Amino acid sequence: MTRLETARLVLREFTHDDAQFVLELHQHPDLVRFIATAALQDLAGAHEVIDLFLAVEGPDRGWWCACLRDGTPVGAVLLKDIRASQGREVHDVEVGWRQHVDHCGRGYMTEAARAVVDLGFQTGLDRIVAVVDPENHPSRRICERLGMRYEGRTTDYYDDELDLYVIRRPGVA
């Protein structure tokens, strides 16, 4: 996995030393409200999630632990093949993020997501999607700050009705 650096962040691979952070991240009511299946109850579950993060395959695909330059984790950002809804066939790559409540409102997830979107374009992707719960206004704003275009509601992913945002590599129609 490619380690990435931005003006304020280091994006690195998750390790099992991050289990307490992953547990806190996945226990926050705002995350659970929008991604109920991500809720965690204990450290054993956090270790299982880290194993899932590490198992993502593909060129420069995965889950990065977004950290401040001093090493403090602030969130997670992903670039991975998106799961199609049952009966659908899609071949899209998604960008996504999860932010620790103690670090909201500072633009960290926009900065981290920009880094992985840029990586995706550098490694040959022409299009990257994000899917957002229609009520998740902070994530919708991140999509907009990334320059993603709202394309309406879709049921193509995750067996749910979600708002679809798309960004294309510059120069690609």
Secondary structure, 3 states (H helix, E strand, C coil): CCCEECCCEEEEECCHHHHHHHHHHCCCHHHHHHCHHHCCCCHHHHHHHHHHHHHCCCCCCEEEEEEECCCCEEEEEEEEECCECCCCCCCCEEEEEEECHHHCCCCHHHHHHHHHHHHHHHCCCCEEEEEECCCCHHHHHHHHHCCCEEEEEECCECCCCEEEEEEECCCCC
